[in-house]
Amino acid sequence: MYQKLYLSLFNRVTDAIRALETEQPVLARQILIQAQQDCEELYLKQSPDDRSNGQQ
């Protein structure tokens, strides 16, 4: 599970950095907020046992 969360967040951070490099800070902020919400949702969909054991 954590690998999926990491890869998802890593890719979205990369997108946000690209937005900042093209002087689009509002887009970068939106990307980061959505990434945070998406990862939180993925995490909460896992059972408590999966979260504590670090399973995917």
N, CA, C and O atoms as CSV, one atom per row, in Angstrom:
chain,resi,resn,atom,element,x,y,z
A,1,MET,N,N,0.818,-1.199,0.000
A,1,MET,CA,C,0.000,0.000,0.000
A,1,MET,C,C,0.857,1.257,0.000
A,1,MET,O,O,0.579,2.203,-0.737
A,2,TYR,N,N,1.891,1.270,0.818
A,2,TYR,CA,C,2.683,2.494,0.918
A,2,TYR,C,C,3.437,2.799,-0.367
A,2,TYR,O,O,3.687,3.963,-0.681
A,3,GLN,N,N,3.801,1.757,-1.112
A,3,GLN,CA,C,4.475,1.992,-2.390
A,3,GLN,C,C,3.531,2.728,-3.344
A,3,GLN,O,O,3.947,3.657,-4.036
A,4,LYS,N,N,2.277,2.315,-3.379
A,4,LYS,CA,C,1.290,2.972,-4.249
A,4,LYS,C,C,1.103,4.436,-3.834
A,4,LYS,O,O,1.056,5.325,-4.684
A,5,LEU,N,N,0.997,4.677,-2.535
A,5,LEU,CA,C,0.856,6.049,-2.038
A,5,LEU,C,C,2.079,6.891,-2.392
A,5,LEU,O,O,1.952,8.032,-2.835
A,6,TYR,N,N,3.264,6.315,-2.192
A,6,TYR,CA,C,4.503,7.028,-2.476
A,6,TYR,C,C,4.595,7.396,-3.953
A,6,TYR,O,O,4.882,8.544,-4.293
A,7,LEU,N,N,4.353,6.428,-4.825
A,7,LEU,CA,C,4.461,6.696,-6.259
A,7,LEU,C,C,3.436,7.729,-6.719
A,7,LEU,O,O,3.742,8.592,-7.542
A,8,SER,N,N,2.243,7.638,-6.194
A,8,SER,CA,C,1.207,8.607,-6.544
A,8,SER,C,C,1.614,10.012,-6.112
A,8,SER,O,O,1.536,10.961,-6.892
A,9,LEU,N,N,2.044,10.129,-4.873
A,9,LEU,CA,C,2.437,11.441,-4.356
A,9,LEU,C,C,3.674,11.975,-5.074
A,9,LEU,O,O,3.737,13.161,-5.400
A,10,PHE,N,N,4.654,11.112,-5.323
A,10,PHE,CA,C,5.877,11.517,-6.017
A,10,PHE,C,C,5.550,12.089,-7.400
A,10,PHE,O,O,6.077,13.132,-7.785
A,11,ASN,N,N,4.685,11.405,-8.137
A,11,ASN,CA,C,4.319,11.883,-9.476
A,11,ASN,C,C,3.595,13.219,-9.424
A,11,ASN,O,O,3.819,14.081,-10.275
A,12,ARG,N,N,2.741,13.396,-8.445
A,12,ARG,CA,C,2.002,14.652,-8.345
A,12,ARG,C,C,2.910,15.796,-7.912
A,12,ARG,O,O,2.726,16.930,-8.355
A,13,VAL,N,N,3.888,15.515,-7.051
A,13,VAL,CA,C,4.859,16.539,-6.662
A,13,VAL,C,C,5.668,16.958,-7.884
A,13,VAL,O,O,5.962,18.140,-8.065
A,14,THR,N,N,6.024,15.995,-8.715
A,14,THR,CA,C,6.735,16.314,-9.954
A,14,THR,C,C,5.890,17.235,-10.828
A,14,THR,O,O,6.406,18.193,-11.404
A,15,ASP,N,N,4.605,16.950,-10.929
A,15,ASP,CA,C,3.704,17.809,-11.701
A,15,ASP,C,C,3.655,19.218,-11.113
A,15,ASP,O,O,3.649,20.206,-11.847
A,16,ALA,N,N,3.621,19.300,-9.802
A,16,ALA,CA,C,3.571,20.610,-9.144
A,16,ALA,C,C,4.866,21.389,-9.377
A,16,ALA,O,O,4.830,22.601,-9.590
A,17,ILE,N,N,5.989,20.709,-9.337
A,17,ILE,CA,C,7.272,21.378,-9.604
A,17,ILE,C,C,7.287,21.927,-11.023
A,17,ILE,O,O,7.739,23.049,-11.255
A,18,ARG,N,N,6.798,21.145,-11.963
A,18,ARG,CA,C,6.734,21.622,-13.356
A,18,ARG,C,C,5.836,22.848,-13.470
A,18,ARG,O,O,6.146,23.781,-14.211
A,19,ALA,N,N,4.747,22.849,-12.752
A,19,ALA,CA,C,3.853,24.008,-12.772
A,19,ALA,C,C,4.564,25.233,-12.199
A,19,ALA,O,O,4.412,26.337,-12.721
A,20,LEU,N,N,5.333,25.047,-11.137
A,20,LEU,CA,C,6.081,26.165,-10.563
A,20,LEU,C,C,7.144,26.675,-11.535
A,20,LEU,O,O,7.372,27.880,-11.643
A,21,GLU,N,N,7.787,25.750,-12.236
A,21,GLU,CA,C,8.825,26.139,-13.195
A,21,GLU,C,C,8.254,26.933,-14.364
A,21,GLU,O,O,8.966,27.715,-14.993
A,22,THR,N,N,6.985,26.736,-14.652
A,22,THR,CA,C,6.333,27.497,-15.725
A,22,THR,C,C,5.496,28.644,-15.164
A,22,THR,O,O,4.589,29.160,-15.819
A,23,GLU,N,N,5.829,29.026,-13.931
A,23,GLU,CA,C,5.205,30.174,-13.262
A,23,GLU,C,C,3.689,30.041,-13.149
A,23,GLU,O,O,2.937,30.959,-13.476
A,24,GLN,N,N,3.264,28.868,-12.675
A,24,GLN,CA,C,1.847,28.604,-12.440
A,24,GLN,C,C,1.634,28.162,-10.989
A,24,GLN,O,O,1.267,27.014,-10.738
A,25,PRO,N,N,1.862,29.063,-10.043
A,25,PRO,CA,C,1.765,28.669,-8.639
A,25,PRO,C,C,0.363,28.240,-8.206
A,25,PRO,O,O,0.223,27.389,-7.327
A,26,VAL,N,N,-0.654,28.807,-8.800
A,26,VAL,CA,C,-2.023,28.418,-8.427
A,26,VAL,C,C,-2.271,26.971,-8.845
A,26,VAL,O,O,-2.860,26.198,-8.089
A,27,LEU,N,N,-1.828,26.606,-10.038
A,27,LEU,CA,C,-1.964,25.226,-10.505
A,27,LEU,C,C,-1.160,24.290,-9.617
A,27,LEU,O,O,-1.644,23.218,-9.254
A,28,ALA,N,N,0.057,24.676,-9.262
A,28,ALA,CA,C,0.895,23.853,-8.389
A,28,ALA,C,C,0.188,23.586,-7.070
A,28,ALA,O,O,0.187,22.460,-6.573
A,29,ARG,N,N,-0.409,24.624,-6.508
A,29,ARG,CA,C,-1.138,24.476,-5.237
A,29,ARG,C,C,-2.307,23.517,-5.398
A,29,ARG,O,O,-2.525,22.658,-4.544
A,30,GLN,N,N,-3.053,23.652,-6.477
A,30,GLN,CA,C,-4.197,22.771,-6.724
A,30,GLN,C,C,-3.748,21.318,-6.874
A,30,GLN,O,O,-4.392,20.406,-6.355
A,31,ILE,N,N,-2.649,21.110,-7.581
A,31,ILE,CA,C,-2.117,19.757,-7.760
A,31,ILE,C,C,-1.757,19.145,-6.417
A,31,ILE,O,O,-2.084,17.988,-6.150
A,32,LEU,N,N,-1.086,19.914,-5.574
A,32,LEU,CA,C,-0.656,19.402,-4.273
A,32,LEU,C,C,-1.837,19.113,-3.352
A,32,LEU,O,O,-1.841,18.105,-2.645
A,33,ILE,N,N,-2.823,19.978,-3.357
A,33,ILE,CA,C,-4.014,19.755,-2.526
A,33,ILE,C,C,-4.739,18.496,-2.979
A,33,ILE,O,O,-5.138,17.675,-2.153
A,34,GLN,N,N,-4.911,18.344,-4.288
A,34,GLN,CA,C,-5.599,17.160,-4.803
A,34,GLN,C,C,-4.807,15.897,-4.507
A,34,GLN,O,O,-5.389,14.864,-4.175
A,35,ALA,N,N,-3.490,15.967,-4.624
A,35,ALA,CA,C,-2.646,14.807,-4.318
A,35,ALA,C,C,-2.798,14.408,-2.855
A,35,ALA,O,O,-2.895,13.224,-2.534
A,36,GLN,N,N,-2.817,15.392,-1.981
A,36,GLN,CA,C,-2.983,15.118,-0.552
A,36,GLN,C,C,-4.330,14.442,-0.296
A,36,GLN,O,O,-4.403,13.463,0.447
A,37,GLN,N,N,-5.370,14.951,-0.897
A,37,GLN,CA,C,-6.700,14.383,-0.699
A,37,GLN,C,C,-6.798,12.973,-1.275
A,37,GLN,O,O,-7.390,12.086,-0.660
A,38,ASP,N,N,-6.215,12.770,-2.457
A,38,ASP,CA,C,-6.261,11.448,-3.090
A,38,ASP,C,C,-5.516,10.409,-2.252
A,38,ASP,O,O,-6.007,9.297,-2.057
A,39,CYS,N,N,-4.340,10.770,-1.761
A,39,CYS,CA,C,-3.559,9.830,-0.953
A,39,CYS,C,C,-4.261,9.529,0.367
A,39,CYS,O,O,-4.253,8.390,0.833
A,40,GLU,N,N,-4.858,10.537,0.958
A,40,GLU,CA,C,-5.589,10.307,2.202
A,40,GLU,C,C,-6.755,9.348,1.960
A,40,GLU,O,O,-7.006,8.451,2.765
A,41,GLU,N,N,-7.455,9.541,0.860
A,41,GLU,CA,C,-8.578,8.669,0.534
A,41,GLU,C,C,-8.108,7.230,0.305
A,41,GLU,O,O,-8.733,6.292,0.799
A,42,LEU,N,N,-7.015,7.049,-0.440
A,42,LEU,CA,C,-6.464,5.714,-0.646
A,42,LEU,C,C,-6.088,5.063,0.675
A,42,LEU,O,O,-6.356,3.881,0.893
A,43,TYR,N,N,-5.470,5.833,1.550
A,43,TYR,CA,C,-5.055,5.318,2.851
A,43,TYR,C,C,-6.262,4.886,3.678
A,43,TYR,O,O,-6.259,3.814,4.283
A,44,LEU,N,N,-7.278,5.718,3.699
A,44,LEU,CA,C,-8.448,5.415,4.524
A,44,LEU,C,C,-9.261,4.252,3.978
A,44,LEU,O,O,-10.001,3.620,4.732
A,45,LYS,N,N,-9.144,3.951,2.689
A,45,LYS,CA,C,-9.862,2.820,2.107
A,45,LYS,C,C,-9.258,1.480,2.526
A,45,LYS,O,O,-9.913,0.443,2.423
A,46,GLN,N,N,-8.020,1.502,2.994
A,46,GLN,CA,C,-7.371,0.273,3.445
A,46,GLN,C,C,-7.917,-0.131,4.809
A,46,GLN,O,O,-8.321,0.717,5.605
A,47,SER,N,N,-7.925,-1.422,5.064
A,47,SER,CA,C,-8.366,-1.885,6.366
A,47,SER,C,C,-7.310,-1.515,7.407
A,47,SER,O,O,-6.137,-1.363,7.064
A,48,PRO,N,N,-7.702,-1.369,8.658
A,48,PRO,CA,C,-6.727,-1.044,9.713
A,48,PRO,C,C,-5.581,-2.044,9.782
A,48,PRO,O,O,-4.446,-1.657,10.060
A,49,ASP,N,N,-5.854,-3.330,9.533
A,49,ASP,CA,C,-4.796,-4.338,9.558
A,49,ASP,C,C,-3.781,-4.077,8.456
A,49,ASP,O,O,-2.577,-4.184,8.688
A,50,ASP,N,N,-4.245,-3.739,7.267
A,50,ASP,CA,C,-3.325,-3.455,6.157
A,50,ASP,C,C,-2.470,-2.235,6.459
A,50,ASP,O,O,-1.285,-2.205,6.125
A,51,ARG,N,N,-3.064,-1.232,7.088
A,51,ARG,CA,C,-2.317,-0.016,7.409
A,51,ARG,C,C,-1.204,-0.318,8.428
A,51,ARG,O,O,-0.077,0.150,8.274
A,52,SER,N,N,-1.522,-1.089,9.449
A,52,SER,CA,C,-0.536,-1.345,10.494
A,52,SER,C,C,0.523,-2.333,10.052
A,52,SER,O,O,1.642,-2.296,10.564
A,53,ASN,N,N,0.208,-3.215,9.120
A,53,ASN,CA,C,1.183,-4.190,8.640
A,53,ASN,C,C,1.974,-3.693,7.447
A,53,ASN,O,O,2.946,-4.335,7.046
A,54,GLY,N,N,1.584,-2.568,6.871
A,54,GLY,CA,C,2.299,-2.030,5.723
A,54,GLY,C,C,2.114,-2.850,4.467
A,54,GLY,O,O,2.956,-2.817,3.570
A,55,GLN,N,N,1.012,-3.592,4.395
A,55,GLN,CA,C,0.737,-4.413,3.215
A,55,GLN,C,C,0.075,-3.591,2.146
A,55,GLN,O,O,-0.491,-2.530,2.409
A,56,GLN,N,N,0.155,-4.108,0.909
A,56,GLN,CA,C,-0.470,-3.422,-0.226
A,56,GLN,C,C,-1.836,-3.995,-0.494
A,56,GLN,O,O,-2.523,-3.548,-1.412
